[in-house]
Amino acid sequence: MLQPHHPLQDAAVPPQREHARDQAGPWHSEAVCRRDEAGLFFAPSKEPTAARLSREEAAKRVCARCPVMVECREHALIQPEPYGVWGGLTAAERRVVLARRRRREAELQRAVRVAAAG
């Protein structure tokens, strides 16, 4: 059974999984989407909104059953990948996650400065 999709949830690659994947080969070799058409994950030009939303949901269903979804998502956030569905997130959803991470990092840096000033 597929797990519920939480598109705006931050995800980090646990260090032990990242290390194990590095030794086993690149994460994308295990990606479920490597067998699917790229058209499912990337929008054609001038795609109508309803068609885009339907295509993105179908792509997210593929991502939801992928064993390397977390690694894929983190790759798309680090690069950053400007287009397509990666790790179950659209480009717009990834921008939201990145903005939240930047805000959180800024808050942590402020807290460190305040604590250091004492």
N, CA, C and O atoms as a Tinker XYZ file with bonds, in Angstrom:
   472  protein
     1  N      0.850000   -1.184000    0.000000    73     2
     2  CA     0.000000    0.000000    0.000000    64     1     3
     3  C      0.888000    1.236000    0.000000    63     2     4     5
     4  O      1.884000    1.286000    0.721000    81     3
     5  N      0.532000    2.234000   -0.806000    73     3     6
     6  CA     1.311000    3.459000   -0.873000    64     5     7
     7  C      1.123000    4.273000    0.392000    63     6     8     9
     8  O      0.035000    4.316000    0.966000    81     7
     9  N      2.187000    4.909000    0.813000    73     7    10
    10  CA     2.125000    5.788000    1.972000    64     9    11
    11  C      1.513000    7.114000    1.544000    63    10    12    13
    12  O      1.631000    7.495000    0.379000    81    11
    13  N      0.855000    7.835000    2.472000    73    11    14
    14  CA     0.324000    9.144000    2.102000    64    13    15
    15  C      1.462000   10.059000    1.677000    63    14    16    17
    16  O      2.569000    9.986000    2.211000    81    15
    17  N      1.178000   10.908000    0.719000    73    15    18
    18  CA     2.197000   11.815000    0.189000    64    17    19
    19  C      2.190000   13.102000    1.002000    63    18    20    21
    20  O      1.136000   13.710000    1.190000    81    19
    21  N      3.351000   13.519000    1.483000    73    19    22
    22  CA     3.506000   14.766000    2.225000    64    21    23
    23  C      4.481000   15.644000    1.466000    63    22    24    25
    24  O      5.674000   15.636000    1.770000    81    23
    25  N      4.000000   16.411000    0.471000    73    23    26
    26  CA     4.902000   17.095000   -0.448000    64    25    27
    27  C      5.760000   18.178000    0.165000    63    26    28    29
    28  O      6.854000   18.426000   -0.343000    81    27
    29  N      5.333000   18.836000    1.221000    73    27    30
    30  CA     6.115000   19.950000    1.740000    64    29    31
    31  C      6.933000   19.570000    2.962000    63    30    32    33
    32  O      7.518000   20.431000    3.619000    81    31
    33  N      6.970000   18.306000    3.257000    73    31    34
    34  CA     7.737000   17.836000    4.396000    64    33    35
    35  C      9.221000   17.854000    4.039000    63    34    36    37
    36  O      9.629000   17.343000    2.996000    81    35
    37  N     10.026000   18.456000    4.929000    73    35    38
    38  CA    11.471000   18.432000    4.706000    64    37    39
    39  C     11.968000   17.009000    4.849000    63    38    40    41
    40  O     11.479000   16.244000    5.680000    81    39
    41  N     12.923000   16.671000    4.048000    73    39    42
    42  CA    13.512000   15.342000    4.124000    64    41    43
    43  C     15.013000   15.477000    4.060000    63    42    44    45
    44  O     15.552000   16.266000    3.284000    81    43
    45  N     15.666000   14.713000    4.870000    73    43    46
    46  CA    17.121000   14.665000    4.815000    64    45    47
    47  C     17.525000   13.225000    4.576000    63    46    48    49
    48  O     16.819000   12.300000    4.978000    81    47
    49  N     18.625000   13.039000    3.944000    73    47    50
    50  CA    19.113000   11.691000    3.706000    64    49    51
    51  C     19.846000   11.250000    4.963000    63    50    52    53
    52  O     20.866000   11.840000    5.318000    81    51
    53  N     19.344000   10.219000    5.647000    73    51    54
    54  CA    20.062000    9.750000    6.825000    64    53    55
    55  C     21.480000    9.353000    6.443000    63    54    56    57
    56  O     21.679000    8.689000    5.426000    81    55
    57  N     22.485000    9.752000    7.252000    73    55    58
    58  CA    23.881000    9.479000    6.899000    64    57    59
    59  C     24.162000    8.014000    6.598000    63    58    60    61
    60  O     24.915000    7.715000    5.671000    81    59
    61  N     23.578000    7.097000    7.356000    73    59    62
    62  CA    23.860000    5.685000    7.120000    64    61    63
    63  C     23.322000    5.232000    5.770000    63    62    64    65
    64  O     23.957000    4.404000    5.117000    81    63
    65  N     22.180000    5.742000    5.330000    73    63    66
    66  CA    21.643000    5.375000    4.011000    64    65    67
    67  C     22.492000    5.980000    2.909000    63    66    68    69
    68  O     22.769000    5.328000    1.902000    81    67
    69  N     22.904000    7.222000    3.096000    73    67    70
    70  CA    23.708000    7.890000    2.079000    64    69    71
    71  C     25.009000    7.124000    1.867000    63    70    72    73
    72  O     25.415000    6.900000    0.727000    81    71
    73  N     25.661000    6.724000    2.945000    73    71    74
    74  CA    26.923000    5.996000    2.853000    64    73    75
    75  C     26.718000    4.641000    2.170000    63    74    76    77
    76  O     27.504000    4.249000    1.308000    81    75
    77  N     25.665000    3.938000    2.557000    73    75    78
    78  CA    25.404000    2.623000    1.965000    64    77    79
    79  C     25.130000    2.754000    0.470000    63    78    80    81
    80  O     25.599000    1.928000   -0.313000    81    79
    81  N     24.387000    3.764000    0.065000    73    79    82
    82  CA    24.094000    3.974000   -1.354000    64    81    83
    83  C     25.370000    4.302000   -2.124000    63    82    84    85
    84  O     25.561000    3.824000   -3.242000    81    83
    85  N     26.251000    5.122000   -1.526000    73    83    86
    86  CA    27.506000    5.470000   -2.196000    64    85    87
    87  C     28.309000    4.222000   -2.517000    63    86    88    89
    88  O     28.912000    4.127000   -3.585000    81    87
    89  N     28.319000    3.270000   -1.605000    73    87    90
    90  CA    29.077000    2.040000   -1.818000    64    89    91
    91  C     28.390000    1.130000   -2.834000    63    90    92    93
    92  O     29.056000    0.397000   -3.565000    81    91
    93  N     27.062000    1.175000   -2.879000    73    91    94
    94  CA    26.305000    0.285000   -3.758000    64    93    95
    95  C     26.179000    0.832000   -5.180000    63    94    96    97
    96  O     25.831000    0.085000   -6.095000    81    95
    97  N     26.447000    2.082000   -5.375000    73    95    98
    98  CA    26.303000    2.699000   -6.692000    64    97    99
    99  C     25.421000    3.918000   -6.604000    63    98   100   101
   100  O     24.883000    4.222000   -5.539000    81    99
   101  N     25.265000    4.620000   -7.707000    73    99   102
   102  CA    24.464000    5.845000   -7.672000    64   101   103
   103  C     23.000000    5.554000   -7.351000    63   102   104   105
   104  O     22.438000    4.549000   -7.788000    81   103
   105  N     22.401000    6.451000   -6.584000    73   103   106
   106  CA    21.019000    6.245000   -6.153000    64   105   107
   107  C     20.066000    6.127000   -7.344000    63   106   108   109
   108  O     19.111000    5.353000   -7.292000    81   107
   109  N     20.312000    6.877000   -8.405000    73   107   110
   110  CA    19.352000    6.892000   -9.517000    64   109   111
   111  C     19.264000    5.557000  -10.251000    63   110   112   113
   112  O     18.309000    5.324000  -10.992000    81   111
   113  N     20.241000    4.684000  -10.056000    73   111   114
   114  CA    20.149000    3.367000  -10.696000    64   113   115
   115  C     19.015000    2.535000  -10.095000    63   114   116   117
   116  O     18.549000    1.578000  -10.713000    81   115
   117  N     18.570000    2.902000   -8.885000    73   115   118
   118  CA    17.472000    2.195000   -8.220000    64   117   119
   119  C     16.136000    2.920000   -8.363000    63   118   120   121
   120  O     15.120000    2.443000   -7.858000    81   119
   121  N     16.124000    4.058000   -9.041000    73   119   122
   122  CA    14.910000    4.869000   -9.145000    64   121   123
   123  C     13.840000    4.168000   -9.983000    63   122   124   125
   124  O     14.121000    3.655000  -11.066000    81   123
   125  N     12.631000    4.156000   -9.474000    73   123   126
   126  CA    11.506000    3.555000  -10.182000    64   125   127
   127  C     11.246000    4.297000  -11.494000    63   126   128   129
   128  O     10.864000    3.678000  -12.487000    81   127
   129  N     11.448000    5.601000  -11.504000    73   127   130
   130  CA    11.120000    6.415000  -12.680000    64   129   131
   131  C     12.040000    6.171000  -13.868000    63   130   132   133
   132  O     11.729000    6.604000  -14.978000    81   131
   133  N     13.132000    5.508000  -13.674000    73   131   134
   134  CA    14.049000    5.291000  -14.802000    64   133   135
   135  C     13.395000    4.448000  -15.895000    63   134   136   137
   136  O     13.870000    4.415000  -17.030000    81   135
   137  N     12.299000    3.766000  -15.545000    73   135   138
   138  CA    11.568000    2.962000  -16.524000    64   137   139
   139  C     10.379000    3.718000  -17.123000    63   138   140   141
   140  O      9.738000    3.234000  -18.056000    81   139
   141  N     10.090000    4.896000  -16.588000    73   139   142
   142  CA     8.942000    5.678000  -17.060000    64   141   143
   143  C      9.383000    6.730000  -18.069000    63   142   144   145
   144  O     10.561000    7.073000  -18.158000    81   143
   145  N      8.432000    7.224000  -18.812000    73   143   146
   146  CA     8.718000    8.283000  -19.771000    64   145   147
   147  C      8.973000    9.591000  -19.036000    63   146   148   149
   148  O      8.286000    9.907000  -18.065000    81   147
   149  N      9.953000   10.346000  -19.498000    73   147   150
   150  CA    10.278000   11.638000  -18.886000    64   149   151
   151  C      9.095000   12.591000  -18.948000    63   150   152   153
   152  O      8.975000   13.482000  -18.107000    81   151
   153  N      8.219000   12.416000  -19.933000    73   151   154
   154  CA     7.053000   13.284000  -20.075000    64   153   155
   155  C      6.142000   13.281000  -18.871000    63   154   156   157
   156  O      5.403000   14.241000  -18.655000    81   155
   157  N      6.179000   12.226000  -18.087000    73   155   158
   158  CA     5.377000   12.173000  -16.876000    64   157   159
   159  C      5.931000   13.119000  -15.822000    63   158   160   161
   160  O      5.167000   13.655000  -15.019000    81   159
   161  N      7.218000   13.331000  -15.806000    73   159   162
   162  CA     7.880000   14.110000  -14.758000    64   161   163
   163  C      8.200000   15.541000  -15.168000    63   162   164   165
   164  O      8.496000   16.375000  -14.313000    81   163
   165  N      8.147000   15.835000  -16.453000    73   163   166
   166  CA     8.479000   17.167000  -16.953000    64   165   167
   167  C      7.369000   17.665000  -17.864000    63   166   168   169
   168  O      6.879000   16.934000  -18.724000    81   167
   169  N      6.977000   18.927000  -17.664000    73   167   170
   170  CA     5.850000   19.508000  -18.392000    64   169   171
   171  C      6.201000   19.843000  -19.831000    63   170   172   173
   172  O      7.259000   20.406000  -20.110000    81   171
   173  N      5.302000   19.492000  -20.743000    73   171   174
   174  CA     5.470000   19.985000  -22.112000    64   173   175
   175  C      5.141000   21.481000  -22.136000    63   174   176   177
   176  O      4.446000   21.971000  -21.245000    81   175
   177  N      5.620000   22.195000  -23.120000    73   175   178
   178  CA     5.333000   23.629000  -23.185000    64   177   179
   179  C      3.833000   23.855000  -23.368000    63   178   180   181
   180  O      3.156000   23.101000  -24.067000    81   179
   181  N      3.339000   24.893000  -22.734000    73   179   182
   182  CA     1.929000   25.313000  -22.825000    64   181   183
   183  C      0.952000   24.231000  -22.375000    63   182   184   185
   184  O     -0.137000   24.101000  -22.935000    81   183
   185  N      1.337000   23.465000  -21.377000    73   183   186
   186  CA     0.449000   22.426000  -20.845000    64   185   187
   187  C     -0.693000   23.082000  -20.068000    63   186   188   189
   188  O     -0.434000   23.929000  -19.213000    81   187
   189  N     -1.946000   22.717000  -20.340000    73   187   190
   190  CA    -3.072000   23.268000  -19.579000    64   189   191
   191  C     -2.960000   22.889000  -18.099000    63   190   192   193
   192  O     -2.427000   21.833000  -17.758000    81   191
   193  N     -3.463000   23.756000  -17.237000    73   191   194
   194  CA    -3.339000   23.560000  -15.790000    64   193   195
   195  C     -3.899000   22.219000  -15.336000    63   194   196   197
   196  O     -3.239000   21.505000  -14.581000    81   195
   197  N     -5.089000   21.865000  -15.774000    73   195   198
   198  CA    -5.700000   20.598000  -15.346000    64   197   199
   199  C     -4.838000   19.412000  -15.765000    63   198   200   201
   200  O     -4.670000   18.466000  -14.996000    81   199
   201  N     -4.299000   19.457000  -16.963000    73   199   202
   202  CA    -3.436000   18.371000  -17.439000    64   201   203
   203  C     -2.144000   18.317000  -16.628000    63   202   204   205
   204  O     -1.656000   17.233000  -16.307000    81   203
   205  N     -1.586000   19.491000  -16.295000    73   203   206
   206  CA    -0.350000   19.537000  -15.502000    64   205   207
   207  C     -0.579000   18.930000  -14.125000    63   206   208   209
   208  O      0.216000   18.115000  -13.659000    81   207
   209  N     -1.674000   19.333000  -13.472000    73   207   210
   210  CA    -1.958000   18.814000  -12.135000    64   209   211
   211  C     -2.153000   17.302000  -12.162000    63   210   212   213
   212  O     -1.667000   16.599000  -11.277000    81   211
   213  N     -2.852000   16.802000  -13.160000    73   211   214
   214  CA    -3.068000   15.365000  -13.298000    64   213   215
   215  C     -1.744000   14.632000  -13.528000    63   214   216   217
   216  O     -1.488000   13.596000  -12.913000    81   215
   217  N     -0.912000   15.171000  -14.409000    73   215   218
   218  CA     0.388000   14.557000  -14.704000    64   217   219
   219  C      1.279000   14.569000  -13.462000    63   218   220   221
   220  O      1.944000   13.577000  -13.164000    81   219
   221  N      1.292000   15.695000  -12.734000    73   219   222
   222  CA     2.120000   15.780000  -11.526000    64   221   223
   223  C      1.671000   14.777000  -10.470000    63   222   224   225
   224  O      2.506000   14.165000   -9.804000    81   223
   225  N      0.360000   14.603000  -10.310000    73   223   226
   226  CA    -0.135000   13.618000   -9.341000    64   225   227
   227  C      0.270000   12.205000   -9.750000    63   226   228   229
   228  O      0.625000   11.392000   -8.897000    81   227
   229  N      0.219000   11.909000  -11.035000    73   227   230
   230  CA     0.652000   10.592000  -11.517000    64   229   231
   231  C      2.145000   10.396000  -11.252000    63   230   232   233
   232  O      2.565000    9.315000  -10.841000    81   231
   233  N      2.935000   11.426000  -11.484000    73   231   234
   234  CA     4.378000   11.342000  -11.219000    64   233   235
   235  C      4.636000   11.131000   -9.731000    63   234   236   237
   236  O      5.505000   10.346000   -9.354000    81   235
   237  N      3.885000   11.828000   -8.890000    73   235   238
   238  CA     4.056000   11.688000   -7.439000    64   237   239
   239  C      3.693000   10.275000   -6.973000    63   238   240   241
   240  O      4.289000    9.763000   -6.026000    81   239
   241  N      2.724000    9.650000   -7.633000    73   239   242
   242  CA     2.384000    8.258000   -7.279000    64   241   243
   243  C      3.550000    7.331000   -7.594000    63   242   244   245
   244  O      3.814000    6.392000   -6.843000    81   243
   245  N      4.247000    7.581000   -8.691000    73   243   246
   246  CA     5.450000    6.799000   -9.015000    64   245   247
   247  C      6.497000    7.038000   -7.930000    63   246   248   249
   248  O      7.105000    6.094000   -7.427000    81   247
   249  N      6.703000    8.297000   -7.575000    73   247   250
   250  CA     7.697000    8.646000   -6.550000    64   249   251
   251  C      7.376000    7.984000   -5.206000    63   250   252   253
   252  O      8.279000    7.546000   -4.493000    81   251
   253  N      6.100000    7.916000   -4.869000    73   251   254
   254  CA     5.692000    7.382000   -3.567000    64   253   255
   255  C      6.111000    5.930000   -3.370000    63   254   256   257
   256  O      6.283000    5.486000   -2.235000    81   255
   257  N      6.278000    5.192000   -4.454000    73   255   258
   258  CA     6.672000    3.781000   -4.315000    64   257   259
   259  C      8.159000    3.565000   -4.609000    63   258   260   261
   260  O      8.614000    2.426000   -4.719000    81   259
   261  N      8.904000    4.646000   -4.734000    73   259   262
   262  CA    10.314000    4.551000   -5.111000    64   261   263
   263  C     11.215000    4.369000   -3.885000    63   262   264   265
   264  O     11.060000    5.089000   -2.898000    81   263
   265  N     12.148000    3.424000   -3.931000    73   263   266
   266  CA    13.026000    3.187000   -2.781000    64   265   267
   267  C     14.067000    4.290000   -2.570000    63   266   268   269
   268  O     14.688000    4.353000   -1.509000    81   267
   269  N     14.264000    5.154000   -3.563000    73   267   270
   270  CA    15.269000    6.221000   -3.416000    64   269   271
   271  C     14.623000    7.609000   -3.488000    63   270   272   273
   272  O     15.270000    8.575000   -3.893000    81   271
   273  N     13.359000    7.706000   -3.098000    73   271   274
   274  CA    12.659000    8.984000   -3.155000    64   273   275
   275  C     13.369000   10.056000   -2.331000    63   274   276   277
   276  O     13.500000   11.193000   -2.785000    81   275
   277  N     13.821000    9.717000   -1.148000    73   275   278
   278  CA    14.482000   10.698000   -0.276000    64   277   279
   279  C     15.771000   11.206000   -0.916000    63   278   280   281
   280  O     16.038000   12.407000   -0.900000    81   279
   281  N     16.565000   10.306000   -1.474000    73   279   282
   282  CA    17.814000   10.716000   -2.124000    64   281   283
   283  C     17.537000   11.601000   -3.337000    63   282   284   285
   284  O     18.234000   12.590000   -3.566000    81   283
   285  N     16.523000   11.243000   -4.103000    73   283   286
   286  CA    16.133000   12.012000   -5.281000    64   285   287
   287  C     15.684000   13.415000   -4.876000    63   286   288   289
   288  O     16.081000   14.404000   -5.491000    81   287
   289  N     14.861000   13.490000   -3.848000    73   287   290
   290  CA    14.367000   14.785000   -3.359000    64   289   291
   291  C     15.527000   15.653000   -2.902000    63   290   292   293
   292  O     15.600000   16.837000   -3.232000    81   291
   293  N     16.419000   15.062000   -2.152000    73   291   294
   294  CA    17.556000   15.836000   -1.644000    64   293   295
   295  C     18.447000   16.303000   -2.796000    63   294   296   297
   296  O     18.949000   17.427000   -2.771000    81   295
   297  N     18.645000   15.461000   -3.793000    73   295   298
   298  CA    19.411000   15.857000   -4.978000    64   297   299
   299  C     18.773000   17.087000   -5.624000    63   298   300   301
   300  O     19.464000   18.054000   -5.946000    81   299
   301  N     17.460000   17.047000   -5.809000    73   299   302
   302  CA    16.760000   18.147000   -6.471000    64   301   303
   303  C     16.804000   19.427000   -5.647000    63   302   304   305
   304  O     16.789000   20.523000   -6.207000    81   303
   305  N     16.858000   19.301000   -4.336000    73   303   306
   306  CA    16.944000   20.483000   -3.478000    64   305   307
   307  C     18.357000   21.055000   -3.459000    63   306   308   309
   308  O     18.529000   22.273000   -3.416000    81   307
   309  N     19.352000   20.207000   -3.489000    73   307   310
   310  CA    20.745000   20.659000   -3.434000    64   309   311
   311  C     21.182000   21.263000   -4.760000    63   310   312   313
   312  O     21.930000   22.241000   -4.760000    81   311
   313  N     20.743000   20.715000   -5.893000    73   311   314
   314  CA    21.237000   21.161000   -7.205000    64   313   315
   315  C     21.024000   22.649000   -7.467000    63   314   316   317
   316  O     22.031000   23.244000   -7.853000    81   315
   317  N     19.978000   23.319000   -7.338000    73   315   318
   318  CA    18.590000   22.863000   -7.326000    64   317   319
   319  C     18.074000   22.600000   -8.750000    63   318   320   321
   320  O     18.455000   23.274000   -9.707000    81   319
   321  N     17.208000   21.610000   -8.849000    73   319   322
   322  CA    16.597000   21.280000  -10.138000    64   321   323
   323  C     15.422000   22.237000  -10.360000    63   322   324   325
   324  O     14.496000   22.256000   -9.549000    81   323
   325  N     15.432000   23.030000  -11.433000    73   323   326
   326  CA    14.389000   24.043000  -11.620000    64   325   327
   327  C     13.081000   23.525000  -12.221000    63   326   328   329
   328  O     12.073000   24.230000  -12.176000    81   327
   329  N     13.072000   22.331000  -12.772000    73   327   330
   330  CA    11.884000   21.833000  -13.474000    64   329   331
   331  C     11.577000   20.399000  -13.073000    63   330   332   333
   332  O     12.453000   19.648000  -12.642000    81   331
   333  N     10.309000   20.042000  -13.227000    73   331   334
   334  CA     9.915000   18.652000  -13.090000    64   333   335
   335  C      9.598000   18.209000  -11.679000    63   334   336   337
   336  O      9.792000   18.940000  -10.708000    81   335
   337  N      9.102000   16.982000  -11.601000    73   335   338
   338  CA     8.817000   16.335000  -10.318000    64   337   339
   339  C     10.035000   15.494000   -9.968000    63   338   340   341
   340  O     10.436000   14.614000  -10.730000    81   339
   341  N     10.615000   15.770000   -8.815000    73   339   342
   342  CA    11.783000   15.034000   -8.305000    64   341   343
   343  C     11.490000   14.663000   -6.861000    63   342   344   345
   344  O     11.126000   15.532000   -6.068000    81   343
   345  N     11.636000   13.421000   -6.508000    73   343   346
   346  CA    11.425000   13.002000   -5.128000    64   345   347
   347  C     10.039000   13.320000   -4.602000    63   346   348   349
   348  O      9.863000   13.558000   -3.407000    81   347
   349  N      9.058000   13.323000   -5.488000    73   347   350
   350  CA     7.681000   13.573000   -5.070000    64   349   351
   351  C      7.324000   15.039000   -4.905000    63   350   352   353
   352  O      6.234000   15.352000   -4.426000    81   351
   353  N      8.212000   15.943000   -5.290000    73   351   354
   354  CA     7.938000   17.378000   -5.177000    64   353   355
   355  C      8.008000   18.052000   -6.543000    63   354   356   357
   356  O      8.878000   17.747000   -7.359000    81   355
   357  N      7.086000   18.965000   -6.774000    73   355   358
   358  CA     7.154000   19.791000   -7.978000    64   357   359
   359  C      8.187000   20.891000   -7.757000    63   358   360   361
   360  O      8.669000   21.079000   -6.640000    81   359
   361  N      8.519000   21.605000   -8.805000    73   359   362
   362  CA     9.474000   22.713000   -8.683000    64   361   363
   363  C      8.964000   23.758000   -7.693000    63   362   364   365
   364  O      9.742000   24.287000   -6.899000    81   363
   365  N      7.673000   24.060000   -7.732000    73   363   366
   366  CA     7.099000   25.044000   -6.808000    64   365   367
   367  C      7.188000   24.553000   -5.363000    63   366   368   369
   368  O      7.510000   25.329000   -4.464000    81   367
   369  N      6.908000   23.279000   -5.140000    73   367   370
   370  CA     7.000000   22.720000   -3.785000    64   369   371
   371  C      8.439000   22.729000   -3.291000    63   370   372   373
   372  O      8.691000   22.969000   -2.110000    81   371
   373  N      9.381000   22.469000   -4.186000    73   371   374
   374  CA    10.799000   22.512000   -3.789000    64   373   375
   375  C     11.210000   23.929000   -3.402000    63   374   376   377
   376  O     11.986000   24.113000   -2.464000    81   375
   377  N     10.698000   24.929000   -4.114000    73   375   378
   378  CA    11.017000   26.316000   -3.751000    64   377   379
   379  C     10.524000   26.633000   -2.345000    63   378   380   381
   380  O     11.203000   27.335000   -1.596000    81   379
   381  N      9.350000   26.124000   -1.980000    73   379   382
   382  CA     8.813000   26.332000   -0.629000    64   381   383
   383  C      9.723000   25.671000    0.404000    63   382   384   385
   384  O     10.056000   26.286000    1.417000    81   383
   385  N     10.123000   24.433000    0.159000    73   383   386
   386  CA    11.010000   23.717000    1.088000    64   385   387
   387  C     12.322000   24.473000    1.248000    63   386   388   389
   388  O     12.810000   24.640000    2.366000    81   387
   389  N     12.898000   24.933000    0.137000    73   387   390
   390  CA    14.166000   25.668000    0.200000    64   389   391
   391  C     14.015000   26.974000    0.964000    63   390   392   393
   392  O     14.904000   27.340000    1.733000    81   391
   393  N     12.912000   27.682000    0.770000    73   391   394
   394  CA    12.676000   28.927000    1.507000    64   393   395
   395  C     12.565000   28.645000    3.002000    63   394   396   397
   396  O     13.095000   29.400000    3.817000    81   395
   397  N     11.883000   27.568000    3.364000    73   395   398
   398  CA    11.770000   27.196000    4.783000    64   397   399
   399  C     13.130000   26.851000    5.364000    63   398   400   401
   400  O     13.442000   27.237000    6.491000    81   399
   401  N     13.939000   26.132000    4.608000    73   399   402
   402  CA    15.283000   25.790000    5.084000    64   401   403
   403  C     16.128000   27.045000    5.287000    63   402   404   405
   404  O     16.841000   27.165000    6.283000    81   403
   405  N     16.044000   27.986000    4.335000    73   403   406
   406  CA    16.814000   29.230000    4.466000    64   405   407
   407  C     16.366000   30.012000    5.698000    63   406   408   409
   408  O     17.202000   30.523000    6.444000    81   407
   409  N     15.050000   30.109000    5.917000    73   407   410
   410  CA    14.542000   30.806000    7.106000    64   409   411
   411  C     15.020000   30.126000    8.377000    63   410   412   413
   412  O     15.457000   30.790000    9.317000    81   411
   413  N     14.938000   28.804000    8.407000    73   411   414
   414  CA    15.363000   28.063000    9.597000    64   413   415
   415  C     16.852000   28.271000    9.857000    63   414   416   417
   416  O     17.266000   28.460000   11.001000    81   415
   417  N     17.658000   28.234000    8.790000    73   415   418
   418  CA    19.101000   28.451000    8.925000    64   417   419
   419  C     19.387000   29.856000    9.446000    63   418   420   421
   420  O     20.248000   30.029000   10.308000    81   419
   421  N     18.681000   30.856000    8.936000    73   419   422
   422  CA    18.865000   32.234000    9.401000    64   421   423
   423  C     18.480000   32.360000   10.872000    63   422   424   425
   424  O     19.166000   33.038000   11.637000    81   423
   425  N     17.387000   31.710000   11.269000    73   423   426
   426  CA    16.972000   31.744000   12.673000    64   425   427
   427  C     18.013000   31.088000   13.567000    63   426   428   429
   428  O     18.307000   31.595000   14.649000    81   427
   429  N     18.568000   29.974000   13.131000    73   427   430
   430  CA    19.609000   29.300000   13.916000    64   429   431
   431  C     20.853000   30.166000   14.039000    63   430   432   433
   432  O     21.452000   30.241000   15.112000    81   431
   433  N     21.247000   30.817000   12.959000    73   431   434
   434  CA    22.416000   31.693000   13.007000    64   433   435
   435  C     22.184000   32.866000   13.951000    63   434   436   437
   436  O     23.086000   33.246000   14.698000    81   435
   437  N     20.977000   33.447000   13.924000    73   435   438
   438  CA    20.652000   34.533000   14.861000    64   437   439
   439  C     20.716000   34.035000   16.297000    63   438   440   441
   440  O     21.253000   34.720000   17.168000    81   439
   441  N     20.175000   32.851000   16.548000    73   439   442
   442  CA    20.188000   32.295000   17.905000    64   441   443
   443  C     21.613000   32.060000   18.388000    63   442   444   445
   444  O     21.919000   32.297000   19.556000    81   443
   445  N     22.480000   31.599000   17.506000    73   443   446
   446  CA    23.883000   31.374000   17.872000    64   445   447
   447  C     24.548000   32.703000   18.208000    63   446   448   449
   448  O     25.285000   32.795000   19.190000    81   447
   449  N     24.296000   33.740000   17.399000    73   447   450
   450  CA    24.892000   35.056000   17.669000    64   449   451
   451  C     24.397000   35.623000   18.995000    63   450   452   453
   452  O     25.182000   36.182000   19.761000    81   451
   453  N     23.104000   35.484000   19.270000    73   451   454
   454  CA    22.538000   35.981000   20.527000    64   453   455
   455  C     23.147000   35.231000   21.704000    63   454   456   457
   456  O     23.514000   35.836000   22.711000    81   455
   457  N     23.254000   33.914000   21.573000    73   455   458
   458  CA    23.835000   33.107000   22.655000    64   457   459
   459  C     25.301000   33.458000   22.870000    63   458   460   461
   460  O     25.764000   33.503000   24.010000    81   459
   461  N     26.033000   33.705000   21.791000    73   459   462
   462  CA    27.454000   34.047000   21.903000    64   461   463
   463  C     27.639000   35.426000   22.518000    63   462   464   465
   464  O     28.615000   35.664000   23.231000    81   463
   465  N     26.705000   36.340000   22.246000    73   463   466
   466  CA    26.802000   37.696000   22.787000    64   465   467
   467  C     26.448000   37.718000   24.271000    63   466   468   469
   468  O     26.841000   38.617000   25.014000    81   467
   469  N     25.717000   36.732000   24.663000    73   467   470
   470  CA    25.449000   36.458000   25.976000    64   469   471
   471  C     24.745000   37.010000   27.015000    63   470   472
   472  O     24.729000   36.455000   28.114000    81   471
